[in-house]
Amino acid sequence: MGKKEKKKDGAFDPRALSPQEKLKFEIAQELGLDAKVMEGGWRSLTAKESGRIGGLITKRKREMKEEALREE
């Protein structure tokens, strides 16, 4: 890991999130994984849990894009 890369494990601060991370955390909350993320960071999730979050992020972004296109 290079010096510029930020290590993503350890303490999790929900107040310092980018819009992308906010969406990711919202989905984790919906799946009941927020406590696990708060305690152990994103790396504490299993591959199955991470994949589920990723799939729902993709679905949500697609829905948001379609909705934006309908409003034009």
CHARMM-style PDB file with segment names, atoms N, HN, CA, C and O in Angstrom:
ATOM      1  N   MET     1       0.851  -1.181   0.000  1.00  0.00      PROA
ATOM      2  CA  MET     1       0.000   0.000   0.000  1.00  0.00      PROA
ATOM      3  C   MET     1       0.891   1.236   0.000  1.00  0.00      PROA
ATOM      4  O   MET     1       1.782   1.355   0.840  1.00  0.00      PROA
ATOM      5  N   GLY     2       0.661   2.150  -0.926  1.00  0.00      PROA
ATOM      6  HN  GLY     2      -0.064   2.053  -1.608  1.00  0.00      PROA
ATOM      7  CA  GLY     2       1.456   3.366  -1.023  1.00  0.00      PROA
ATOM      8  C   GLY     2       1.144   4.340   0.096  1.00  0.00      PROA
ATOM      9  O   GLY     2       0.159   4.189   0.819  1.00  0.00      PROA
ATOM     10  N   LYS     3       1.999   5.340   0.228  1.00  0.00      PROA
ATOM     11  HN  LYS     3       2.799   5.463  -0.359  1.00  0.00      PROA
ATOM     12  CA  LYS     3       1.805   6.329   1.288  1.00  0.00      PROA
ATOM     13  C   LYS     3       0.563   7.181   1.069  1.00  0.00      PROA
ATOM     14  O   LYS     3      -0.048   7.646   2.031  1.00  0.00      PROA
ATOM     15  N   LYS     4       0.182   7.393  -0.201  1.00  0.00      PROA
ATOM     16  HN  LYS     4       0.678   7.016  -0.983  1.00  0.00      PROA
ATOM     17  CA  LYS     4      -0.969   8.234  -0.503  1.00  0.00      PROA
ATOM     18  C   LYS     4      -2.286   7.536  -0.180  1.00  0.00      PROA
ATOM     19  O   LYS     4      -3.294   8.194   0.080  1.00  0.00      PROA
ATOM     20  N   GLU     5      -2.278   6.209  -0.197  1.00  0.00      PROA
ATOM     21  HN  GLU     5      -1.459   5.674  -0.408  1.00  0.00      PROA
ATOM     22  CA  GLU     5      -3.513   5.467   0.057  1.00  0.00      PROA
ATOM     23  C   GLU     5      -3.840   5.500   1.551  1.00  0.00      PROA
ATOM     24  O   GLU     5      -2.965   5.340   2.402  1.00  0.00      PROA
ATOM     25  N   LYS     6      -5.101   5.709   1.836  1.00  0.00      PROA
ATOM     26  HN  LYS     6      -5.811   5.839   1.144  1.00  0.00      PROA
ATOM     27  CA  LYS     6      -5.566   5.759   3.214  1.00  0.00      PROA
ATOM     28  C   LYS     6      -6.028   4.372   3.628  1.00  0.00      PROA
ATOM     29  O   LYS     6      -6.801   3.735   2.912  1.00  0.00      PROA
ATOM     30  N   LYS     7      -5.574   3.911   4.749  1.00  0.00      PROA
ATOM     31  HN  LYS     7      -4.946   4.429   5.330  1.00  0.00      PROA
ATOM     32  CA  LYS     7      -5.993   2.606   5.236  1.00  0.00      PROA
ATOM     33  C   LYS     7      -7.441   2.702   5.702  1.00  0.00      PROA
ATOM     34  O   LYS     7      -7.792   3.599   6.469  1.00  0.00      PROA
ATOM     35  N   LYS     8      -8.272   1.786   5.244  1.00  0.00      PROA
ATOM     36  HN  LYS     8      -7.987   1.057   4.621  1.00  0.00      PROA
ATOM     37  CA  LYS     8      -9.716   1.893   5.473  1.00  0.00      PROA
ATOM     38  C   LYS     8     -10.208   1.133   6.705  1.00  0.00      PROA
ATOM     39  O   LYS     8     -11.411   1.112   6.969  1.00  0.00      PROA
ATOM     40  N   ASP     9      -9.317   0.517   7.453  1.00  0.00      PROA
ATOM     41  HN  ASP     9      -8.341   0.534   7.238  1.00  0.00      PROA
ATOM     42  CA  ASP     9      -9.806  -0.205   8.630  1.00  0.00      PROA
ATOM     43  C   ASP     9      -9.612   0.645   9.885  1.00  0.00      PROA
ATOM     44  O   ASP     9      -9.055   1.741   9.820  1.00  0.00      PROA
ATOM     45  N   GLY    10     -10.065   0.143  11.003  1.00  0.00      PROA
ATOM     46  HN  GLY    10     -10.518  -0.747  11.056  1.00  0.00      PROA
ATOM     47  CA  GLY    10      -9.931   0.894  12.241  1.00  0.00      PROA
ATOM     48  C   GLY    10     -11.193   1.670  12.557  1.00  0.00      PROA
ATOM     49  O   GLY    10     -12.292   1.273  12.171  1.00  0.00      PROA
ATOM     50  N   ALA    11     -11.028   2.779  13.261  1.00  0.00      PROA
ATOM     51  HN  ALA    11     -10.135   3.102  13.574  1.00  0.00      PROA
ATOM     52  CA  ALA    11     -12.159   3.577  13.715  1.00  0.00      PROA
ATOM     53  C   ALA    11     -12.965   4.124  12.535  1.00  0.00      PROA
ATOM     54  O   ALA    11     -12.407   4.529  11.516  1.00  0.00      PROA
ATOM     55  N   PHE    12     -14.257   4.126  12.694  1.00  0.00      PROA
ATOM     56  HN  PHE    12     -14.711   3.797  13.522  1.00  0.00      PROA
ATOM     57  CA  PHE    12     -15.171   4.599  11.656  1.00  0.00      PROA
ATOM     58  C   PHE    12     -15.878   5.827  12.170  1.00  0.00      PROA
ATOM     59  O   PHE    12     -16.477   5.799  13.245  1.00  0.00      PROA
ATOM     60  N   ASP    13     -15.815   6.914  11.408  1.00  0.00      PROA
ATOM     61  HN  ASP    13     -15.329   6.937  10.535  1.00  0.00      PROA
ATOM     62  CA  ASP    13     -16.450   8.167  11.811  1.00  0.00      PROA
ATOM     63  C   ASP    13     -17.559   8.513  10.824  1.00  0.00      PROA
ATOM     64  O   ASP    13     -17.269   8.980   9.723  1.00  0.00      PROA
ATOM     65  N   PRO    14     -18.839   8.293  11.192  1.00  0.00      PROA
ATOM     66  CA  PRO    14     -19.939   8.556  10.273  1.00  0.00      PROA
ATOM     67  C   PRO    14     -20.143  10.037   9.960  1.00  0.00      PROA
ATOM     68  O   PRO    14     -20.880  10.372   9.033  1.00  0.00      PROA
ATOM     69  N   ARG    15     -19.505  10.927  10.714  1.00  0.00      PROA
ATOM     70  HN  ARG    15     -18.906  10.655  11.467  1.00  0.00      PROA
ATOM     71  CA  ARG    15     -19.661  12.365  10.469  1.00  0.00      PROA
ATOM     72  C   ARG    15     -18.758  12.850   9.347  1.00  0.00      PROA
ATOM     73  O   ARG    15     -19.009  13.909   8.771  1.00  0.00      PROA
ATOM     74  N   ALA    16     -17.709  12.093   9.022  1.00  0.00      PROA
ATOM     75  HN  ALA    16     -17.505  11.233   9.490  1.00  0.00      PROA
ATOM     76  CA  ALA    16     -16.734  12.522   8.007  1.00  0.00      PROA
ATOM     77  C   ALA    16     -16.843  11.657   6.755  1.00  0.00      PROA
ATOM     78  O   ALA    16     -15.859  11.065   6.312  1.00  0.00      PROA
ATOM     79  N   LEU    17     -18.043  11.590   6.190  1.00  0.00      PROA
ATOM     80  HN  LEU    17     -18.842  12.071   6.549  1.00  0.00      PROA
ATOM     81  CA  LEU    17     -18.273  10.730   5.035  1.00  0.00      PROA
ATOM     82  C   LEU    17     -18.520  11.537   3.763  1.00  0.00      PROA
ATOM     83  O   LEU    17     -19.147  12.596   3.793  1.00  0.00      PROA
ATOM     84  N   SER    18     -18.015  11.015   2.646  1.00  0.00      PROA
ATOM     85  HN  SER    18     -17.505  10.155   2.622  1.00  0.00      PROA
ATOM     86  CA  SER    18     -18.305  11.601   1.338  1.00  0.00      PROA
ATOM     87  C   SER    18     -19.727  11.179   0.959  1.00  0.00      PROA
ATOM     88  O   SER    18     -20.285  10.286   1.597  1.00  0.00      PROA
ATOM     89  N   PRO    19     -20.323  11.796  -0.057  1.00  0.00      PROA
ATOM     90  CA  PRO    19     -21.673  11.377  -0.474  1.00  0.00      PROA
ATOM     91  C   PRO    19     -21.742   9.887  -0.822  1.00  0.00      PROA
ATOM     92  O   PRO    19     -22.730   9.223  -0.510  1.00  0.00      PROA
ATOM     93  N   GLN    20     -20.693   9.362  -1.469  1.00  0.00      PROA
ATOM     94  HN  GLN    20     -19.890   9.902  -1.722  1.00  0.00      PROA
ATOM     95  CA  GLN    20     -20.645   7.939  -1.821  1.00  0.00      PROA
ATOM     96  C   GLN    20     -20.637   7.078  -0.544  1.00  0.00      PROA
ATOM     97  O   GLN    20     -21.346   6.075  -0.457  1.00  0.00      PROA
ATOM     98  N   GLU    21     -19.836   7.481   0.427  1.00  0.00      PROA
ATOM     99  HN  GLU    21     -19.260   8.296   0.356  1.00  0.00      PROA
ATOM    100  CA  GLU    21     -19.758   6.730   1.675  1.00  0.00      PROA
ATOM    101  C   GLU    21     -21.056   6.838   2.474  1.00  0.00      PROA
ATOM    102  O   GLU    21     -21.436   5.890   3.161  1.00  0.00      PROA
ATOM    103  N   LYS    22     -21.738   7.981   2.391  1.00  0.00      PROA
ATOM    104  HN  LYS    22     -21.429   8.751   1.833  1.00  0.00      PROA
ATOM    105  CA  LYS    22     -23.021   8.134   3.081  1.00  0.00      PROA
ATOM    106  C   LYS    22     -24.041   7.148   2.536  1.00  0.00      PROA
ATOM    107  O   LYS    22     -24.775   6.520   3.299  1.00  0.00      PROA
ATOM    108  N   LEU    23     -24.086   7.012   1.215  1.00  0.00      PROA
ATOM    109  HN  LEU    23     -23.490   7.522   0.595  1.00  0.00      PROA
ATOM    110  CA  LEU    23     -24.996   6.058   0.591  1.00  0.00      PROA
ATOM    111  C   LEU    23     -24.654   4.644   1.040  1.00  0.00      PROA
ATOM    112  O   LEU    23     -25.541   3.857   1.372  1.00  0.00      PROA
ATOM    113  N   LYS    24     -23.377   4.332   1.047  1.00  0.00      PROA
ATOM    114  HN  LYS    24     -22.657   4.971   0.778  1.00  0.00      PROA
ATOM    115  CA  LYS    24     -22.905   3.005   1.468  1.00  0.00      PROA
ATOM    116  C   LYS    24     -23.325   2.730   2.918  1.00  0.00      PROA
ATOM    117  O   LYS    24     -23.796   1.638   3.236  1.00  0.00      PROA
ATOM    118  N   PHE    25     -23.151   3.726   3.792  1.00  0.00      PROA
ATOM    119  HN  PHE    25     -22.768   4.613   3.534  1.00  0.00      PROA
ATOM    120  CA  PHE    25     -23.509   3.535   5.196  1.00  0.00      PROA
ATOM    121  C   PHE    25     -25.023   3.436   5.382  1.00  0.00      PROA
ATOM    122  O   PHE    25     -25.490   2.666   6.221  1.00  0.00      PROA
ATOM    123  N   GLU    26     -25.798   4.208   4.608  1.00  0.00      PROA
ATOM    124  HN  GLU    26     -25.419   4.833   3.926  1.00  0.00      PROA
ATOM    125  CA  GLU    26     -27.263   4.117   4.682  1.00  0.00      PROA
ATOM    126  C   GLU    26     -27.718   2.699   4.352  1.00  0.00      PROA
ATOM    127  O   GLU    26     -28.592   2.148   5.021  1.00  0.00      PROA
ATOM    128  N   ILE    27     -27.125   2.117   3.323  1.00  0.00      PROA
ATOM    129  HN  ILE    27     -26.415   2.564   2.779  1.00  0.00      PROA
ATOM    130  CA  ILE    27     -27.489   0.760   2.927  1.00  0.00      PROA
ATOM    131  C   ILE    27     -27.065  -0.233   4.004  1.00  0.00      PROA
ATOM    132  O   ILE    27     -27.797  -1.177   4.300  1.00  0.00      PROA
ATOM    133  N   ALA    28     -25.886  -0.027   4.593  1.00  0.00      PROA
ATOM    134  HN  ALA    28     -25.291   0.740   4.353  1.00  0.00      PROA
ATOM    135  CA  ALA    28     -25.444  -0.897   5.686  1.00  0.00      PROA
ATOM    136  C   ALA    28     -26.440  -0.832   6.848  1.00  0.00      PROA
ATOM    137  O   ALA    28     -26.735  -1.846   7.481  1.00  0.00      PROA
ATOM    138  N   GLN    29     -26.956   0.376   7.121  1.00  0.00      PROA
ATOM    139  HN  GLN    29     -26.717   1.200   6.607  1.00  0.00      PROA
ATOM    140  CA  GLN    29     -27.961   0.524   8.183  1.00  0.00      PROA
ATOM    141  C   GLN    29     -29.224  -0.256   7.837  1.00  0.00      PROA
ATOM    142  O   GLN    29     -29.785  -0.946   8.688  1.00  0.00      PROA
ATOM    143  N   GLU    30     -29.672  -0.146   6.581  1.00  0.00      PROA
ATOM    144  HN  GLU    30     -29.216   0.415   5.890  1.00  0.00      PROA
ATOM    145  CA  GLU    30     -30.874  -0.859   6.158  1.00  0.00      PROA
ATOM    146  C   GLU    30     -30.720  -2.368   6.308  1.00  0.00      PROA
ATOM    147  O   GLU    30     -31.690  -3.074   6.582  1.00  0.00      PROA
ATOM    148  N   LEU    31     -29.498  -2.855   6.127  1.00  0.00      PROA
ATOM    149  HN  LEU    31     -28.710  -2.282   5.904  1.00  0.00      PROA
ATOM    150  CA  LEU    31     -29.233  -4.289   6.240  1.00  0.00      PROA
ATOM    151  C   LEU    31     -28.904  -4.708   7.678  1.00  0.00      PROA
ATOM    152  O   LEU    31     -28.678  -5.887   7.948  1.00  0.00      PROA
ATOM    153  N   GLY    32     -28.879  -3.737   8.595  1.00  0.00      PROA
ATOM    154  HN  GLY    32     -29.063  -2.779   8.375  1.00  0.00      PROA
ATOM    155  CA  GLY    32     -28.591  -4.050   9.992  1.00  0.00      PROA
ATOM    156  C   GLY    32     -27.114  -4.278  10.263  1.00  0.00      PROA
ATOM    157  O   GLY    32     -26.758  -4.948  11.233  1.00  0.00      PROA
ATOM    158  N   LEU    33     -26.249  -3.727   9.413  1.00  0.00      PROA
ATOM    159  HN  LEU    33     -26.538  -3.184   8.625  1.00  0.00      PROA
ATOM    160  CA  LEU    33     -24.811  -3.939   9.563  1.00  0.00      PROA
ATOM    161  C   LEU    33     -24.091  -2.712  10.125  1.00  0.00      PROA
ATOM    162  O   LEU    33     -22.866  -2.715  10.254  1.00  0.00      PROA
ATOM    163  N   ASP    34     -24.843  -1.669  10.457  1.00  0.00      PROA
ATOM    164  HN  ASP    34     -25.837  -1.666  10.352  1.00  0.00      PROA
ATOM    165  CA  ASP    34     -24.223  -0.422  10.902  1.00  0.00      PROA
ATOM    166  C   ASP    34     -23.398  -0.583  12.172  1.00  0.00      PROA
ATOM    167  O   ASP    34     -22.319   0.000  12.277  1.00  0.00      PROA
ATOM    168  N   ALA    35     -23.874  -1.351  13.126  1.00  0.00      PROA
ATOM    169  HN  ALA    35     -24.751  -1.824  13.040  1.00  0.00      PROA
ATOM    170  CA  ALA    35     -23.123  -1.543  14.373  1.00  0.00      PROA
ATOM    171  C   ALA    35     -21.803  -2.256  14.102  1.00  0.00      PROA
ATOM    172  O   ALA    35     -20.774  -1.920  14.689  1.00  0.00      PROA
ATOM    173  N   LYS    36     -21.841  -3.232  13.218  1.00  0.00      PROA
ATOM    174  HN  LYS    36     -22.676  -3.505  12.741  1.00  0.00      PROA
ATOM    175  CA  LYS    36     -20.630  -3.980  12.867  1.00  0.00      PROA
ATOM    176  C   LYS    36     -19.604  -3.061  12.198  1.00  0.00      PROA
ATOM    177  O   LYS    36     -18.410  -3.150  12.483  1.00  0.00      PROA
ATOM    178  N   VAL    37     -20.075  -2.174  11.305  1.00  0.00      PROA
ATOM    179  HN  VAL    37     -21.045  -2.102  11.074  1.00  0.00      PROA
ATOM    180  CA  VAL    37     -19.186  -1.235  10.619  1.00  0.00      PROA
ATOM    181  C   VAL    37     -18.630  -0.224  11.616  1.00  0.00      PROA
ATOM    182  O   VAL    37     -17.442   0.096  11.573  1.00  0.00      PROA
ATOM    183  N   MET    38     -19.466   0.278  12.506  1.00  0.00      PROA
ATOM    184  HN  MET    38     -20.431   0.018  12.542  1.00  0.00      PROA
ATOM    185  CA  MET    38     -19.026   1.255  13.504  1.00  0.00      PROA
ATOM    186  C   MET    38     -17.953   0.660  14.408  1.00  0.00      PROA
ATOM    187  O   MET    38     -17.001   1.344  14.783  1.00  0.00      PROA
ATOM    188  N   GLU    39     -18.108  -0.596  14.752  1.00  0.00      PROA
ATOM    189  HN  GLU    39     -18.881  -1.152  14.448  1.00  0.00      PROA
ATOM    190  CA  GLU    39     -17.174  -1.245  15.673  1.00  0.00      PROA
ATOM    191  C   GLU    39     -15.867  -1.655  14.999  1.00  0.00      PROA
ATOM    192  O   GLU    39     -14.788  -1.438  15.552  1.00  0.00      PROA
ATOM    193  N   GLY    40     -15.959  -2.246  13.808  1.00  0.00      PROA
ATOM    194  HN  GLY    40     -16.835  -2.422  13.360  1.00  0.00      PROA
ATOM    195  CA  GLY    40     -14.756  -2.802  13.200  1.00  0.00      PROA
ATOM    196  C   GLY    40     -14.356  -2.224  11.858  1.00  0.00      PROA
ATOM    197  O   GLY    40     -13.381  -2.678  11.261  1.00  0.00      PROA
ATOM    198  N   GLY    41     -15.089  -1.231  11.369  1.00  0.00      PROA
ATOM    199  HN  GLY    41     -15.881  -0.862  11.855  1.00  0.00      PROA
ATOM    200  CA  GLY    41     -14.778  -0.656  10.067  1.00  0.00      PROA
ATOM    201  C   GLY    41     -15.321  -1.518   8.945  1.00  0.00      PROA
ATOM    202  O   GLY    41     -15.899  -2.579   9.184  1.00  0.00      PROA
ATOM    203  N   TRP    42     -15.131  -1.056   7.720  1.00  0.00      PROA
ATOM    204  HN  TRP    42     -14.662  -0.195   7.525  1.00  0.00      PROA
ATOM    205  CA  TRP    42     -15.666  -1.772   6.561  1.00  0.00      PROA
ATOM    206  C   TRP    42     -15.025  -3.138   6.390  1.00  0.00      PROA
ATOM    207  O   TRP    42     -15.664  -4.060   5.883  1.00  0.00      PROA
ATOM    208  N   ARG    43     -13.784  -3.282   6.800  1.00  0.00      PROA
ATOM    209  HN  ARG    43     -13.265  -2.533   7.212  1.00  0.00      PROA
ATOM    210  CA  ARG    43     -13.076  -4.556   6.643  1.00  0.00      PROA
ATOM    211  C   ARG    43     -13.621  -5.659   7.542  1.00  0.00      PROA
ATOM    212  O   ARG    43     -13.278  -6.827   7.361  1.00  0.00      PROA
ATOM    213  N   SER    44     -14.450  -5.310   8.493  1.00  0.00      PROA
ATOM    214  HN  SER    44     -14.728  -4.360   8.640  1.00  0.00      PROA
ATOM    215  CA  SER    44     -15.014  -6.329   9.382  1.00  0.00      PROA
ATOM    216  C   SER    44     -16.163  -7.086   8.720  1.00  0.00      PROA
ATOM    217  O   SER    44     -16.614  -8.105   9.243  1.00  0.00      PROA
ATOM    218  N   LEU    45     -16.639  -6.599   7.574  1.00  0.00      PROA
ATOM    219  HN  LEU    45     -16.273  -5.771   7.149  1.00  0.00      PROA
ATOM    220  CA  LEU    45     -17.743  -7.253   6.877  1.00  0.00      PROA
ATOM    221  C   LEU    45     -17.251  -8.463   6.092  1.00  0.00      PROA
ATOM    222  O   LEU    45     -16.107  -8.501   5.640  1.00  0.00      PROA
ATOM    223  N   THR    46     -18.123  -9.442   5.937  1.00  0.00      PROA
ATOM    224  HN  THR    46     -19.053  -9.411   6.305  1.00  0.00      PROA
ATOM    225  CA  THR    46     -17.792 -10.605   5.123  1.00  0.00      PROA
ATOM    226  C   THR    46     -17.917 -10.226   3.649  1.00  0.00      PROA
ATOM    227  O   THR    46     -18.477  -9.184   3.308  1.00  0.00      PROA
ATOM    228  N   ALA    47     -17.389 -11.087   2.785  1.00  0.00      PROA
ATOM    229  HN  ALA    47     -16.934 -11.934   3.062  1.00  0.00      PROA
ATOM    230  CA  ALA    47     -17.498 -10.843   1.346  1.00  0.00      PROA
ATOM    231  C   ALA    47     -18.963 -10.806   0.923  1.00  0.00      PROA
ATOM    232  O   ALA    47     -19.348 -10.011   0.065  1.00  0.00      PROA
ATOM    233  N   LYS    48     -19.769 -11.662   1.523  1.00  0.00      PROA
ATOM    234  HN  LYS    48     -19.456 -12.308   2.220  1.00  0.00      PROA
ATOM    235  CA  LYS    48     -21.199 -11.703   1.191  1.00  0.00      PROA
ATOM    236  C   LYS    48     -21.881 -10.390   1.578  1.00  0.00      PROA
ATOM    237  O   LYS    48     -22.676  -9.849   0.809  1.00  0.00      PROA
ATOM    238  N   GLU    49     -21.568  -9.882   2.767  1.00  0.00      PROA
ATOM    239  HN  GLU    49     -20.923 -10.322   3.392  1.00  0.00      PROA
ATOM    240  CA  GLU    49     -22.164  -8.625   3.230  1.00  0.00      PROA
ATOM    241  C   GLU    49     -21.717  -7.453   2.347  1.00  0.00      PROA
ATOM    242  O   GLU    49     -22.524  -6.604   1.970  1.00  0.00      PROA
ATOM    243  N   SER    50     -20.431  -7.424   2.029  1.00  0.00      PROA
ATOM    244  HN  SER    50     -19.775  -8.114   2.336  1.00  0.00      PROA
ATOM    245  CA  SER    50     -19.909  -6.353   1.170  1.00  0.00      PROA
ATOM    246  C   SER    50     -20.526  -6.409  -0.218  1.00  0.00      PROA
ATOM    247  O   SER    50     -20.858  -5.375  -0.797  1.00  0.00      PROA
ATOM    248  N   GLY    51     -20.678  -7.611  -0.749  1.00  0.00      PROA
ATOM    249  HN  GLY    51     -20.408  -8.451  -0.278  1.00  0.00      PROA
ATOM    250  CA  GLY    51     -21.282  -7.780  -2.065  1.00  0.00      PROA
ATOM    251  C   GLY    51     -22.723  -7.326  -2.084  1.00  0.00      PROA
ATOM    252  O   GLY    51     -23.176  -6.720  -3.055  1.00  0.00      PROA
ATOM    253  N   ARG    52     -23.442  -7.612  -1.024  1.00  0.00      PROA
ATOM    254  HN  ARG    52     -23.074  -8.105  -0.235  1.00  0.00      PROA
ATOM    255  CA  ARG    52     -24.844  -7.189  -0.921  1.00  0.00      PROA
ATOM    256  C   ARG    52     -24.935  -5.665  -0.914  1.00  0.00      PROA
ATOM    257  O   ARG    52     -25.784  -5.083  -1.590  1.00  0.00      PROA
ATOM    258  N   ILE    53     -24.060  -5.027  -0.152  1.00  0.00      PROA
ATOM    259  HN  ILE    53     -23.370  -5.499   0.397  1.00  0.00      PROA
ATOM    260  CA  ILE    53     -24.042  -3.562  -0.106  1.00  0.00      PROA
ATOM    261  C   ILE    53     -23.706  -3.008  -1.491  1.00  0.00      PROA
ATOM    262  O   ILE    53     -24.358  -2.074  -1.957  1.00  0.00      PROA
ATOM    263  N   GLY    54     -22.697  -3.576  -2.151  1.00  0.00      PROA
ATOM    264  HN  GLY    54     -22.167  -4.335  -1.773  1.00  0.00      PROA
ATOM    265  CA  GLY    54     -22.305  -3.117  -3.478  1.00  0.00      PROA
ATOM    266  C   GLY    54     -23.427  -3.260  -4.488  1.00  0.00      PROA
ATOM    267  O   GLY    54     -23.647  -2.368  -5.308  1.00  0.00      PROA
ATOM    268  N   GLY    55     -24.134  -4.372  -4.435  1.00  0.00      PROA
ATOM    269  HN  GLY    55     -23.955  -5.096  -3.769  1.00  0.00      PROA
ATOM    270  CA  GLY    55     -25.254  -4.588  -5.349  1.00  0.00      PROA
ATOM    271  C   GLY    55     -26.365  -3.577  -5.136  1.00  0.00      PROA
ATOM    272  O   GLY    55     -26.949  -3.073  -6.095  1.00  0.00      PROA
ATOM    273  N   LEU    56     -26.653  -3.281  -3.877  1.00  0.00      PROA
ATOM    274  HN  LEU    56     -26.178  -3.689  -3.098  1.00  0.00      PROA
ATOM    275  CA  LEU    56     -27.706  -2.312  -3.576  1.00  0.00      PROA
ATOM    276  C   LEU    56     -27.286  -0.883  -3.934  1.00  0.00      PROA
ATOM    277  O   LEU    56     -28.129  -0.070  -4.314  1.00  0.00      PROA
ATOM    278  N   ILE    57     -25.987  -0.570  -3.816  1.00  0.00      PROA
ATOM    279  HN  ILE    57     -25.303  -1.230  -3.508  1.00  0.00      PROA
ATOM    280  CA  ILE    57     -25.497   0.745  -4.233  1.00  0.00      PROA
ATOM    281  C   ILE    57     -25.724   0.910  -5.731  1.00  0.00      PROA
ATOM    282  O   ILE    57     -26.209   1.946  -6.186  1.00  0.00      PROA
ATOM    283  N   THR    58     -25.367  -0.124  -6.495  1.00  0.00      PROA
ATOM    284  HN  THR    58     -24.972  -0.966  -6.126  1.00  0.00      PROA
ATOM    285  CA  THR    58     -25.547  -0.085  -7.942  1.00  0.00      PROA
ATOM    286  C   THR    58     -27.015   0.091  -8.308  1.00  0.00      PROA
ATOM    287  O   THR    58     -27.356   0.898  -9.173  1.00  0.00      PROA
ATOM    288  N   LYS    59     -27.878  -0.668  -7.647  1.00  0.00      PROA
ATOM    289  HN  LYS    59     -27.601  -1.323  -6.944  1.00  0.00      PROA
ATOM    290  CA  LYS    59     -29.311  -0.579  -7.909  1.00  0.00      PROA
ATOM    291  C   LYS    59     -29.836   0.817  -7.584  1.00  0.00      PROA
ATOM    292  O   LYS    59     -30.595   1.393  -8.363  1.00  0.00      PROA
ATOM    293  N   ARG    60     -29.436   1.358  -6.444  1.00  0.00      PROA
ATOM    294  HN  ARG    60     -28.820   0.891  -5.811  1.00  0.00      PROA
ATOM    295  CA  ARG    60     -29.892   2.691  -6.010  1.00  0.00      PROA
ATOM    296  C   ARG    60     -29.413   3.768  -6.981  1.00  0.00      PROA
ATOM    297  O   ARG    60     -30.173   4.672  -7.328  1.00  0.00      PROA
ATOM    298  N   LYS    61     -28.148   3.675  -7.423  1.00  0.00      PROA
ATOM    299  HN  LYS    61     -27.531   2.940  -7.141  1.00  0.00      PROA
ATOM    300  CA  LYS    61     -27.626   4.666  -8.363  1.00  0.00      PROA
ATOM    301  C   LYS    61     -28.371   4.600  -9.693  1.00  0.00      PROA
ATOM    302  O   LYS    61     -28.667   5.632 -10.294  1.00  0.00      PROA
ATOM    303  N   ARG    62     -28.673   3.392 -10.148  1.00  0.00      PROA
ATOM    304  HN  ARG    62     -28.432   2.553  -9.659  1.00  0.00      PROA
ATOM    305  CA  ARG    62     -29.416   3.227 -11.402  1.00  0.00      PROA
ATOM    306  C   ARG    62     -30.795   3.857 -11.270  1.00  0.00      PROA
ATOM    307  O   ARG    62     -31.251   4.541 -12.186  1.00  0.00      PROA
ATOM    308  N   GLU    63     -31.466   3.635 -10.141  1.00  0.00      PROA
ATOM    309  HN  GLU    63     -31.096   3.079  -9.397  1.00  0.00      PROA
ATOM    310  CA  GLU    63     -32.790   4.213  -9.918  1.00  0.00      PROA
ATOM    311  C   GLU    63     -32.724   5.740  -9.882  1.00  0.00      PROA
ATOM    312  O   GLU    63     -33.600   6.416 -10.422  1.00  0.00      PROA
ATOM    313  N   MET    64     -31.678   6.285  -9.240  1.00  0.00      PROA
ATOM    314  HN  MET    64     -30.967   5.736  -8.801  1.00  0.00      PROA
ATOM    315  CA  MET    64     -31.530   7.734  -9.159  1.00  0.00      PROA
ATOM    316  C   MET    64     -31.280   8.328 -10.543  1.00  0.00      PROA
ATOM    317  O   MET    64     -31.794   9.399 -10.863  1.00  0.00      PROA
ATOM    318  N   LYS    65     -30.494   7.638 -11.358  1.00  0.00      PROA
ATOM    319  HN  LYS    65     -30.076   6.768 -11.098  1.00  0.00      PROA
ATOM    320  CA  LYS    65     -30.209   8.113 -12.717  1.00  0.00      PROA
ATOM    321  C   LYS    65     -31.475   8.095 -13.571  1.00  0.00      PROA
ATOM    322  O   LYS    65     -31.745   9.047 -14.303  1.00  0.00      PROA
ATOM    323  N   GLU    66     -32.253   7.014 -13.478  1.00  0.00      PROA
ATOM    324  HN  GLU    66     -32.035   6.240 -12.883  1.00  0.00      PROA
ATOM    325  CA  GLU    66     -33.502   6.919 -14.242  1.00  0.00      PROA
ATOM    326  C   GLU    66     -34.481   8.000 -13.818  1.00  0.00      PROA
ATOM    327  O   GLU    66     -35.162   8.589 -14.658  1.00  0.00      PROA
ATOM    328  N   GLU    67     -34.556   8.261 -12.531  1.00  0.00      PROA
ATOM    329  HN  GLU    67     -34.004   7.782 -11.849  1.00  0.00      PROA
ATOM    330  CA  GLU    67     -35.463   9.296 -12.022  1.00  0.00      PROA
ATOM    331  C   GLU    67     -35.038  10.681 -12.525  1.00  0.00      PROA
ATOM    332  O   GLU    67     -35.886  11.501 -12.878  1.00  0.00      PROA
ATOM    333  N   ALA    68     -33.739  10.938 -12.556  1.00  0.00      PROA
ATOM    334  HN  ALA    68     -33.051  10.272 -12.269  1.00  0.00      PROA
ATOM    335  CA  ALA    68     -33.234  12.221 -13.044  1.00  0.00      PROA
ATOM    336  C   ALA    68     -33.553  12.381 -14.530  1.00  0.00      PROA
ATOM    337  O   ALA    68     -33.883  13.480 -14.975  1.00  0.00      PROA
ATOM    338  N   LEU    69     -33.459  11.307 -15.293  1.00  0.00      PROA
ATOM    339  HN  LEU    69     -33.191  10.414 -14.931  1.00  0.00      PROA
ATOM    340  CA  LEU    69     -33.771  11.377 -16.722  1.00  0.00      PROA
ATOM    341  C   LEU    69     -35.247  11.631 -16.960  1.00  0.00      PROA
ATOM    342  O   LEU    69     -35.615  12.326 -17.907  1.00  0.00      PROA
ATOM    343  N   ARG    70     -36.099  11.072 -16.105  1.00  0.00      PROA
ATOM    344  HN  ARG    70     -35.800  10.508 -15.335  1.00  0.00      PROA
ATOM    345  CA  ARG    70     -37.556  11.282 -16.249  1.00  0.00      PROA
ATOM    346  C   ARG    70     -37.938  12.718 -15.953  1.00  0.00      PROA
ATOM    347  O   ARG    70     -38.909  13.227 -16.513  1.00  0.00      PROA
ATOM    348  N   GLU    71     -37.183  13.385 -15.073  1.00  0.00      PROA
ATOM    349  HN  GLU    71     -36.394  12.971 -14.619  1.00  0.00      PROA
ATOM    350  CA  GLU    71     -37.518  14.758 -14.687  1.00  0.00      PROA
ATOM    351  C   GLU    71     -37.132  15.764 -15.759  1.00  0.00      PROA
ATOM    352  O   GLU    71     -37.622  16.893 -15.745  1.00  0.00      PROA
ATOM    353  N   GLU    72     -36.263  15.378 -16.688  1.00  0.00      PROA
ATOM    354  HN  GLU    72     -35.866  14.461 -16.699  1.00  0.00      PROA
ATOM    355  CA  GLU    72     -35.830  16.324 -17.728  1.00  0.00      PROA
ATOM    356  C   GLU    72     -36.895  16.567 -18.755  1.00  0.00      PROA
ATOM    357  OT1 GLU    72     -36.684  17.336 -19.692  1.00  0.00      PROA
TER     358      GLU     72
END
